[in-house]
Amino acid sequence: MAEKSAPYVQVESNGSQQLGMIQVAPEVLEIVASIAASEISGVASMRGNFASGVAERLGKTVHGKGVKTESMEDGLAVDIYCVVDYGVSIPQTALKIQEQVRQTLENMTSLHTREVNVHITGIRFDAQQGE
């Protein structure tokens, strides 16, 4: 199994004592962001790639799909790729995704999130709508 070549993200300790270094794997950040985005009302699914689609068909749950993270000097950049339900306000849903992902990442990792870019890749129509 190939590992990501991206380095671990360094997190500074906020406590009164410096006990050591905290490193967070990029995959962890992607999982946290994916779950946070999935919890927003109106998000139908997260967009995956071919490998995650094959893994899901084989019964494996892929939590980090639809998210790409990039660590920069001035903060973390997150790209979210998702499908929304038909009828929801796309700007309002995207704003909720941005706020939720930023807040969740900062609460769980103490990392400053510089930007959260939301990419709507599709719309899910209700199967009963055409009847």
C-alpha positions in Angstrom: 0.0 0.0 0.0 1.5 3.3 -1.0 1.8 6.1 1.6 1.2 9.7 0.9 4.4 11.6 0.4 3.1 14.8 2.1 4.8 15.5 5.4 3.1 15.4 8.7 1.6 18.7 9.8 3.3 20.1 12.9 1.0 21.4 15.7 2.2 23.7 18.4 1.3 22.9 22.0 -1.0 25.5 23.6 -0.4 24.4 27.2 1.9 26.0 29.8 4.4 23.2 29.4 6.2 22.2 26.3 6.0 18.4 26.4 7.0 17.6 22.9 5.9 17.8 19.2 2.5 16.8 17.8 2.3 15.6 14.2 -0.9 15.1 12.4 -1.0 13.0 9.2 -2.6 14.6 6.2 -5.0 11.6 5.9 -6.4 12.5 9.4 -7.1 16.1 8.3 -8.9 14.8 5.2 -11.0 12.4 7.3 -12.0 15.1 9.8 -12.9 17.6 7.0 -14.9 14.9 5.0 -16.9 13.9 8.1 -17.6 17.6 9.0 -18.8 18.4 5.4 -20.9 15.3 5.3 -22.8 16.4 8.4 -24.2 19.5 6.6 -27.8 19.3 5.6 -28.1 19.3 1.8 -24.8 17.5 1.2 -25.7 14.3 -0.6 -22.3 12.8 -0.8 -18.6 13.5 -1.1 -16.9 12.9 -4.5 -14.4 10.2 -4.6 -11.9 8.9 -7.1 -11.7 5.6 -8.9 -9.8 3.9 -6.1 -12.3 4.9 -3.4 -15.2 3.8 -5.6 -13.7 0.3 -6.0 -12.9 0.1 -2.3 -16.5 1.1 -1.4 -17.9 -1.6 -3.8 -15.8 -4.1 -2.0 -17.4 -3.1 1.3 -14.7 -0.8 2.7 -15.8 2.6 4.0 -13.6 5.5 2.7 -13.9 8.4 5.1 -11.5 10.9 3.6 -12.9 11.0 0.0 -13.7 14.3 -1.6 -11.1 16.3 0.4 -7.7 17.5 -0.5 -5.5 19.3 2.0 -2.4 21.3 1.5 -0.2 22.7 4.4 1.3 26.1 3.8 3.3 28.4 5.9 0.4 30.7 6.6 -2.1 27.9 7.3 -4.0 25.0 5.9 -5.8 25.0 2.5 -8.7 22.6 2.1 -10.5 21.7 -1.0 -13.9 20.0 -0.6 -15.6 18.2 -3.6 -19.2 17.2 -3.0 -22.6 16.5 -4.5 -25.6 18.4 -3.1 -29.3 17.6 -3.0 -31.6 19.2 -5.6 -33.5 22.2 -4.3 -31.0 23.4 -1.7 -29.4 26.8 -1.9 -25.9 26.1 -3.2 -24.3 29.4 -1.8 -25.8 28.8 1.7 -24.8 25.1 1.7 -21.3 25.9 0.6 -20.9 28.6 3.3 -22.1 26.2 5.9 -19.6 23.6 4.7 -16.8 26.2 4.9 -17.7 27.3 8.4 -18.2 23.7 9.7 -14.9 22.4 8.2 -12.9 25.4 9.5 -14.3 25.2 13.0 -14.0 21.4 13.2 -10.3 21.4 12.0 -9.4 24.3 14.4 -11.2 22.6 17.4 -9.6 19.2 16.8 -6.1 20.1 15.7 -5.5 23.8 16.6 -4.4 24.4 13.1 -5.2 27.7 11.4 -7.3 27.1 8.3 -6.3 29.7 5.7 -9.0 28.7 3.1 -11.8 26.2 2.6 -12.7 25.9 -1.1 -15.9 24.1 -1.9 -16.4 22.5 -5.3 -19.9 21.4 -6.1 -19.4 18.5 -8.6 -23.0 17.4 -9.0 -26.6 17.5 -7.9 -28.5 14.5 -6.6 -32.1 14.3 -7.8 -34.7 12.5 -5.7 -35.7 9.2 -7.4 -39.4 9.8 -6.6 -39.5 13.3 -8.0 -40.2 12.3 -11.6 -43.1 10.1 -10.7 
